[in-house]
Amino acid sequence: MRPTNNTPQVKKQCYFCSNKMNTVDYKDTQTLRRFMSPHAKILNHNRTGTCPKHQRMISQALKRARHMALLPFVAS
């Protein structure tokens, strides 16, 4: 049996909601890299703490940036 941890889990806040950003720009590659794994995969909202609305915007912006060759499709 696993011991229970009595510390409350803190829910992460959405990066875009807390910074009052309404849109996710595909040209802002530094911000988009925060939401990618080291293998250039899109991280899920449980890992990043983004709300569903901004998670959809992030995935769309990452796909656009990949298509414009601003971000890699895969990293080796």
C-alpha positions as CSV (number, residue, x, y, z in Angstrom):
1,M,0.0,0.0,0.0
2,R,1.2,3.5,-0.8
3,P,1.3,6.0,2.0
4,T,-1.1,8.9,1.6
5,N,0.2,12.4,1.3
6,N,-1.7,14.9,3.3
7,T,-0.4,17.9,1.5
8,P,-3.0,19.6,-0.7
9,Q,-2.3,19.6,-4.4
10,V,-1.9,23.1,-5.9
11,K,-3.6,23.5,-9.2
12,K,-1.3,25.3,-11.7
13,Q,-2.7,28.6,-13.1
14,C,-2.9,29.2,-16.8
15,Y,0.1,31.2,-18.1
16,F,-2.0,33.2,-20.5
17,C,-4.9,33.9,-18.1
18,S,-2.6,35.1,-15.4
19,N,-0.6,37.4,-17.8
20,K,-3.9,38.6,-19.3
21,M,-2.9,37.5,-22.8
22,N,-5.9,37.0,-25.1
23,T,-4.1,35.4,-28.1
24,V,-1.2,33.0,-28.7
25,D,1.1,34.2,-31.5
26,Y,2.8,31.5,-33.6
27,K,5.7,33.8,-34.2
28,D,6.5,34.0,-30.4
29,T,8.7,30.9,-30.4
30,Q,10.2,31.5,-27.0
31,T,6.8,31.3,-25.3
32,L,5.7,28.3,-27.4
33,R,8.9,26.4,-26.4
34,R,7.6,26.4,-22.8
35,F,4.8,24.2,-23.9
36,M,6.9,21.7,-25.7
37,S,8.8,18.6,-24.4
38,P,12.5,18.3,-25.1
39,H,11.5,15.9,-27.9
40,A,9.4,18.7,-29.5
41,K,6.0,17.2,-28.5
42,I,3.1,19.3,-27.3
43,L,2.7,19.0,-23.6
44,N,-0.8,18.3,-22.2
45,H,-2.7,20.7,-20.0
46,N,-2.0,18.6,-16.9
47,R,1.7,19.2,-17.3
48,T,1.5,22.9,-18.3
49,G,-1.5,24.1,-16.2
50,T,-3.2,25.9,-19.1
51,C,-7.0,26.2,-19.4
52,P,-8.7,24.4,-22.3
53,K,-9.2,27.5,-24.3
54,H,-5.6,28.4,-24.3
55,Q,-4.4,24.8,-24.7
56,R,-6.3,24.7,-28.0
57,M,-4.7,28.0,-29.1
58,I,-1.2,26.7,-28.1
59,S,-1.6,23.5,-30.1
60,Q,-2.8,25.5,-33.2
61,A,0.0,28.0,-32.8
62,L,2.6,25.2,-32.5
63,K,1.4,23.5,-35.6
64,R,1.5,26.8,-37.5
65,A,5.0,27.6,-36.3
66,R,6.1,24.1,-37.3
67,H,4.6,24.5,-40.8
68,M,6.4,27.9,-41.1
69,A,9.7,26.2,-40.0
70,L,10.0,28.3,-36.9
71,L,9.9,25.2,-34.6
72,P,11.0,21.7,-35.3
73,F,8.7,18.8,-35.9
74,V,11.0,16.4,-34.0
75,A,14.1,16.9,-32.0
76,S,16.8,14.3,-31.8
